[in-house]
Amino acid sequence: MKSIKSLYAAAAIASALVAMPAFAATPIVTGGKLMGATGVSIGGASYDVAFLDGTCSSVFGGCTTNNFTFKTLSSAFAAGNALLSQVFINSSAGAFDSRPNLTNGCSNLVACNVLIPFAQTGGIVLFKDAVNTPLTSVDFTVPGMIGANTSTKSLSSFVYAKFTPSMTAAVPEPGTWAMMLAGFGLMGAALRYRKRSTKLRFA
């Protein structure tokens, strides 16, 4: 009976940990503006990000697929979700989730569209747009395109996100720890139950 209770307890703890939000990255703030962040965890790797205005070439030192950190729609999608869950959050550093205009390059109060390019073809840049709004429940990511020579400086709610691999290791998300801890807990419970069953059989 105790073994069954232990299993239920381990499952409950795992569920609670999985439900926890991802760890926050460390924001880079200058004069109250969110300039970027370090330690953004994406797919088990750690990245630093800077929010920069300009044309594709001026921001990335060239405007071909090779100039971008993420080269597929799915990887850019993961990067966008990481920004929304780890960078655009309200903390003691600033209300960067509820006030999109605090992000460098964005002066719009309604939304900040952060562009994560992953390909360029025929003078058109394909990107994943991480849209930060004053309400967390309304934040979303969506694919889009922009002219390679278009400068985001002329667009009040658009800015590029430039990612670079971080020198610091990524911290596993709570879900990963939860699965690992639950596994150890279940293994321990199973061993205790097996040992107890053996003792009863030979008693």
Secondary structure by P-SEA (a helix, b strand, c coil): caaaaaaaaaaaaaaaaaacccccccccccccccccccccccccccbbbbbbbcccccccccccccccccccaaaaaaaaaaaaccccccccccccccccccccccccccbbbbbbbccccccbbbbbbbcccccccccccccccccccccccccccbbbbbbccccccccccaaaaaaaaaaaaaaaaaaaaaaaaaaaaac
